[in-house]
Amino acid sequence: MNEKKPREKGSKAKLREYFVANVGKVLDAETLSKVAGKSEWGRRVRELRNEEGMNIVTHNDLSELKPGQYLLVNLKPLPAFERGISKETRAFVLDRNGFTCQMCGAAAGEPHPYDQNRKTRLHLGHIIDKSMGGTDDAANLRAICSVCNEGASNLTLNRPQAIKLLAQIRRAPSADQLDVLRWIVKKFPLQAKNILEE
């Protein structure tokens, strides 16, 4: 009689369980990489946050965290969005880009030029991020390898100066200004408290 082997958990399921078991604790990138057992753990964390609505924050969201640190704030789910890129669009973009990363030029399946221990795996990346109003249209997508994709969230165009940011905030409706204020207070709670006490 053939008994079925229990199915092994995928890296996303392992990460989900680990975050839930450590809710409220700061976790580092090295630990999460070991838990996932794969090099693309960062992508899986983004999927947990963006597609499943897990309230995972980084140094971009909370000033007390350092780069490479993650925190599941609580178990209350946030609004999530589904992947909206069809197989046809994916195939079109990869073919249009010659199955090469548009950031470093690595070709799919070949050893990666910056990490010889990995074969190049291509993903689709947004030129203008969805959080900035970008769409899933082929014109806003490009082929990007997993190595560049893991660092892409840290890349920005020229960072705006404070005077330009303030000008934009002043032009925004009051409701949007309050959203900015809430985000700043949430990211810098200690500094906000000190400023209010001055």
Phi, psi and chi 1 to 4 in degrees:
 res  aa     phi    psi   chi1   chi2   chi3   chi4
   1 MET       -  125.6 -176.4  174.0  179.6      -
   2 ASN   -86.9  122.1  -73.4  -19.5      -      -
   3 GLU   -98.2  136.9  -70.5 -174.7   26.7      -
   4 LYS   -75.3  137.2  -74.6 -170.8  175.5  179.9
   5 LYS   -73.4  142.9  -75.2  172.4  127.7  179.8
   6 PRO   -62.8  137.8   12.8  -17.8      -      -
   7 ARG   -69.7  132.9 -167.7  171.4  157.8 -159.3
   8 GLU   -74.4  142.0 -167.9  174.8  -41.3      -
   9 LYS   -71.6  142.9  -70.2 -179.8 -172.3  169.3
  10 GLY   -77.9  168.9      -      -      -      -
  11 SER   -62.5  -35.3   56.0      -      -      -
  12 LYS   -67.1  -41.5 -174.5  157.1   63.0  165.8
  13 ALA   -64.1  -39.5      -      -      -      -
  14 LYS   -64.0  -43.6  -69.5  176.3 -172.8  174.0
  15 LEU   -65.3  -42.2  -74.0  165.8      -      -
  16 ARG   -56.9  -49.5 -176.0 -172.6  -54.4  106.8
  17 GLU   -61.6  -39.9  -75.7 -177.4    8.8      -
  18 TYR   -67.4  -43.4 -167.0   75.7      -      -
  19 PHE   -61.3  -45.8  -88.8  111.4      -      -
  20 VAL   -62.5  -39.4  169.3      -      -      -
  21 ALA   -69.4  -19.6      -      -      -      -
  22 ASN  -122.1   33.6  -68.7  -76.8      -      -
  23 VAL   -57.6  133.7   65.7      -      -      -
  24 GLY    85.4   -2.5      -      -      -      -
  25 LYS  -106.2  144.0  -65.2  179.9 -175.9  172.3
  26 VAL   -78.5  126.4  175.7      -      -      -
  27 LEU  -115.6  144.3  -53.8  174.3      -      -
  28 ASP  -104.0  161.9   61.7   68.8      -      -
  29 ALA   -59.8  -40.1      -      -      -      -
  30 GLU   -61.9  -44.0 -174.0  178.2  -19.5      -
  31 THR   -64.1  -45.2  -58.2      -      -      -
  32 LEU   -63.7  -36.4  -65.1  174.9      -      -
  33 SER   -63.0  -41.8  175.5      -      -      -
  34 LYS   -67.8  -40.3  -72.9  177.7 -175.4  172.1
  35 VAL   -61.8  -45.5  167.7      -      -      -
  36 ALA   -69.8  -34.4      -      -      -      -
  37 GLY    72.4   14.8      -      -      -      -
  38 LYS  -139.7  159.0  -74.2 -168.3  173.1 -177.3
  39 SER   -75.8  -19.1   59.2      -      -      -
  40 GLU   -97.1   34.7  -65.6 -173.2   18.2      -
  41 TRP   -61.1  -35.2   64.4  -90.1      -      -
  42 GLY   -60.7  -39.3      -      -      -      -
  43 ARG   -64.7  -41.1 -178.0  177.4  178.7   82.7
  44 ARG   -65.1  -37.7  -58.0  -62.2  163.6 -114.5
  45 VAL   -63.8  -42.6  170.6      -      -      -
  46 ARG   -61.7  -39.1  -74.7 -167.7  -64.4  -83.2
  47 GLU   -64.4  -41.0  -71.7  171.3   -1.4      -
  48 LEU   -60.8  -41.1  -70.6  172.2      -      -
  49 ARG   -74.3  -50.4 -175.1  172.9   50.6 -141.3
  50 ASN   -82.5  -39.4  -62.5  -24.4      -      -
  51 GLU   -95.0  -28.7  -65.1  172.6   13.2      -
  52 GLU  -106.4   -7.6  -63.2 -172.2   17.5      -
  53 GLY    75.4   21.6      -      -      -      -
  54 MET   -71.1  135.8  -69.2 -175.3   77.0      -
  55 ASN   -81.7   65.4 -166.8    2.7      -      -
  56 ILE   -95.2  125.0  -60.2  168.8      -      -
  57 VAL  -115.2  158.5  -63.3      -      -      -
  58 THR  -129.1 -171.6   67.3      -      -      -
  59 HIS   -63.4  -20.2   71.4  -75.1      -      -
  60 ASN   -70.8  -20.7  -69.1  -37.5      -      -
  61 ASP  -105.9  -27.3  -50.6  -61.4      -      -
  62 LEU  -139.7  120.4 -164.1   60.4      -      -
  63 SER   -65.4  -24.1   65.7      -      -      -
  64 GLU   -70.5  -19.9  -74.5   85.8   35.5      -
  65 LEU   -84.9  145.3  -64.1  177.7      -      -
  66 LYS   -96.2  161.2  -64.7  175.1 -176.9  162.3
  67 PRO   -55.5  136.7  -28.3   36.1      -      -
  68 GLY    88.9    4.3      -      -      -      -
  69 GLN  -110.4  143.5  -68.8 -175.2  -33.1      -
  70 TYR  -132.3  149.7  -62.7   79.8      -      -
  71 LEU  -145.2  124.5  170.5   71.8      -      -
  72 LEU   -86.8  107.8  176.0   60.7      -      -
  73 VAL   -62.8  -51.0  177.0      -      -      -
  74 ASN  -159.3  179.1   54.1   43.6      -      -
  75 LEU   -92.8    2.1  -63.8  176.4      -      -
  76 LYS   -72.6  120.1 -176.7 -179.7  175.5 -172.8
  77 PRO   -70.6  145.2   22.0  -26.5      -      -
  78 LEU   -97.2  163.9  -62.4  173.5      -      -
  79 PRO   -58.7  136.1  -20.1   29.0      -      -
  80 ALA  -118.8  159.8      -      -      -      -
  81 PHE  -121.8  147.4   63.5   85.2      -      -
  82 GLU   -85.1  157.0  -65.8 -179.4   16.5      -
  83 ARG   -68.2  132.1  -70.2 -174.0 -176.5 -161.4
  84 GLY  -114.1   15.1      -      -      -      -
  85 ILE   -98.5  119.8  -57.9  170.2      -      -
  86 SER   -76.0  162.9   68.0      -      -      -
  87 LYS   -62.0  -36.6  -70.0  178.8 -176.1  176.5
  88 GLU   -65.2  -44.3  -66.6   79.0   15.6      -
  89 THR   -63.8  -43.0  -60.3      -      -      -
  90 ARG   -58.2  -48.7  176.9  179.5  167.7   75.1
  91 ALA   -61.9  -41.5      -      -      -      -
  92 PHE   -61.4  -47.4  171.2   78.7      -      -
  93 VAL   -65.9  -43.9  171.9      -      -      -
  94 LEU   -62.1  -42.6  -69.3  173.6      -      -
  95 ASP   -65.8  -44.8 -174.8   57.4      -      -
  96 ARG   -58.2  -38.6  179.9 -168.4   67.6 -160.7
  97 ASN   -89.0   11.1  -68.2  159.0      -      -
  98 GLY    65.6   25.8      -      -      -      -
  99 PHE    52.1   39.4  -66.2   90.1      -      -
 100 THR  -130.9  149.5   57.5      -      -      -
 101 CYS   -66.5  131.0  175.3      -      -      -
 102 GLN   -81.8   -0.1  -60.5  -58.0  -68.1      -
 103 MET  -103.0  -46.0  -70.4 -177.4   77.8      -
 104 CYS  -114.4  -12.5   71.1      -      -      -
 105 GLY    86.9    3.5      -      -      -      -
 106 ALA   -66.3  139.4      -      -      -      -
 107 ALA   -95.5  144.8      -      -      -      -
 108 ALA   -56.9  134.4      -      -      -      -
 109 GLY    86.7  -17.1      -      -      -      -
 110 GLU   -86.9  157.8  -65.2  178.5   -5.9      -
 111 PRO   -57.3  137.8  -22.8   32.3      -      -
 112 HIS   -72.3  134.1 -164.5  -82.4      -      -
 113 PRO   -61.9  -25.8   16.2  -24.8      -      -
 114 TYR  -102.9   -4.8  -57.3  121.8      -      -
 115 ASP  -152.1   85.1 -173.0  -11.6      -      -
 116 GLN   -62.2  -15.3  -66.2  -70.5  -45.5      -
 117 ASN   -81.4   -5.6  -63.6  -36.5      -      -
 118 ARG  -121.9  145.6  -50.8  167.1   56.0  159.3
 119 LYS   -84.9  147.1  -71.2 -154.9  173.7 -168.4
 120 THR   -70.5  123.5  -59.1      -      -      -
 121 ARG  -115.8  130.7  -69.9 -170.5   58.8 -162.5
 122 LEU   -99.7  144.4  -66.3  177.8      -      -
 123 HIS  -129.0  175.9  -52.4  -79.4      -      -
 124 LEU  -102.8  133.1  -66.0 -172.8      -      -
 125 GLY  -119.5  148.5      -      -      -      -
 126 HIS   -83.1  135.8  -69.4   86.6      -      -
 127 ILE   -71.7  -51.2  -63.1  166.4      -      -
 128 ILE  -105.1  116.6  -60.9  172.0      -      -
 129 ASP   -58.0  149.7 -165.1   73.1      -      -
 130 LYS   -60.0  -33.3  -71.3 -175.3   85.8  162.5
 131 SER   -66.2  -18.7   64.9      -      -      -
 132 MET  -102.6   11.9  -54.7  -77.8  -75.9      -
 133 GLY    98.2    4.5      -      -      -      -
 134 GLY   -68.1  157.2      -      -      -      -
 135 THR  -112.0  176.1   66.6      -      -      -
 136 ASP   -94.1   15.6  -71.2  -28.9      -      -
 137 ASP   -69.0  149.8  -65.8  -25.6      -      -
 138 ALA   -55.9  -33.8      -      -      -      -
 139 ALA   -64.9  -21.7      -      -      -      -
 140 ASN  -104.2   12.7 -170.7   46.0      -      -
 141 LEU  -120.2  152.6  -63.0  169.5      -      -
 142 ARG  -148.0  155.9   63.3 -177.5  171.9  177.8
 143 ALA   -74.8  134.9      -      -      -      -
 144 ILE  -145.3  136.7 -175.9  169.9      -      -
 145 CYS   -78.8  163.6   72.3      -      -      -
 146 SER   -63.5  -33.4   53.6      -      -      -
 147 VAL   -65.8  -48.0  173.1      -      -      -
 148 CYS   -69.3  -35.8  -68.8      -      -      -
 149 ASN   -64.0  -36.4 -166.9   36.0      -      -
 150 GLU   -64.6  -28.4  -74.0  168.5    6.2      -
 151 GLY  -100.2   -5.7      -      -      -      -
 152 ALA   -64.4  -31.0      -      -      -      -
 153 SER   -67.2  -18.3   59.4      -      -      -
 154 ASN   -90.9   -7.7  -62.9  -34.0      -      -
 155 LEU   -91.8  136.1  -61.7  176.3      -      -
 156 THR  -137.3  167.7   60.5      -      -      -
 157 LEU   -73.7 -168.1  -61.6  172.9      -      -
 158 ASN   -54.0  130.1  -65.3  -29.0      -      -
 159 ARG   -71.6  133.2  -68.2  179.9 -176.0 -101.7
 160 PRO   -69.9  146.5   21.2  -27.9      -      -
 161 GLN   -77.6  158.1  -62.9  172.5  -19.8      -
 162 ALA   -57.0  -40.5      -      -      -      -
 163 ILE   -63.3  -36.2 -167.5  163.0      -      -
 164 LYS   -72.4  -38.9  -69.6 -178.0  179.6  178.4
 165 LEU   -62.3  -45.8  -77.6  173.3      -      -
 166 LEU   -61.8  -38.7  -70.5  171.3      -      -
 167 ALA   -62.3  -41.1      -      -      -      -
 168 GLN   -66.5  -41.9  -69.4  -65.7  -40.8      -
 169 ILE   -65.7  -40.1  -67.6  168.7      -      -
 170 ARG   -62.3  -31.9  -73.7 -174.1 -172.1  117.1
 171 ARG   -78.8  -18.5  -69.3  177.7   48.2 -147.4
 172 ALA   -74.3  155.3      -      -      -      -
 173 PRO   -62.7  156.9  -16.8   25.8      -      -
 174 SER   -54.9  -40.3  -63.1      -      -      -
 175 ALA   -61.5  -39.6      -      -      -      -
 176 ASP   -70.0  -37.5  -69.0  -17.7      -      -
 177 GLN   -61.6  -40.7  -69.5  177.6   -7.6      -
 178 LEU   -65.6  -36.2  -73.3  170.3      -      -
 179 ASP   -62.3  -41.6  -76.3  -17.8      -      -
 180 VAL   -63.1  -44.8  170.6      -      -      -
 181 LEU   -59.6  -46.1  176.1   62.1      -      -
 182 ARG   -59.6  -42.6  -76.4 -173.6 -159.9   97.2
 183 TRP   -63.8  -43.7  179.2   82.2      -      -
 184 ILE   -64.8  -43.9  -69.9  171.7      -      -
 185 VAL   -63.9  -38.3  168.5      -      -      -
 186 LYS   -67.8  -39.3 -174.6  176.9  174.5 -174.7
 187 LYS   -74.1  -36.5 -179.2  167.1 -178.9  175.2
 188 PHE  -121.9   63.1  -61.0  101.9      -      -
 189 PRO   -63.1  -40.4   20.9  -30.0      -      -
 190 LEU   -68.1  -44.9  -61.3  175.5      -      -
 191 GLN   -64.7  -39.0  -66.1   88.4  -24.1      -
 192 ALA   -63.4  -40.9      -      -      -      -
 193 LYS   -63.3  -43.6 -176.4  180.0  175.3 -172.3
 194 ASN   -62.4  -40.6  -68.6  -19.7      -      -
 195 ILE   -65.7  -41.0  -70.7  169.4      -      -
 196 LEU   -67.1  -27.7  -70.1  172.9      -      -
 197 GLU   -82.7  -12.2  -69.4  174.2   -6.7      -
 198 GLU   -69.9      -  -73.9  179.2   -4.4      -
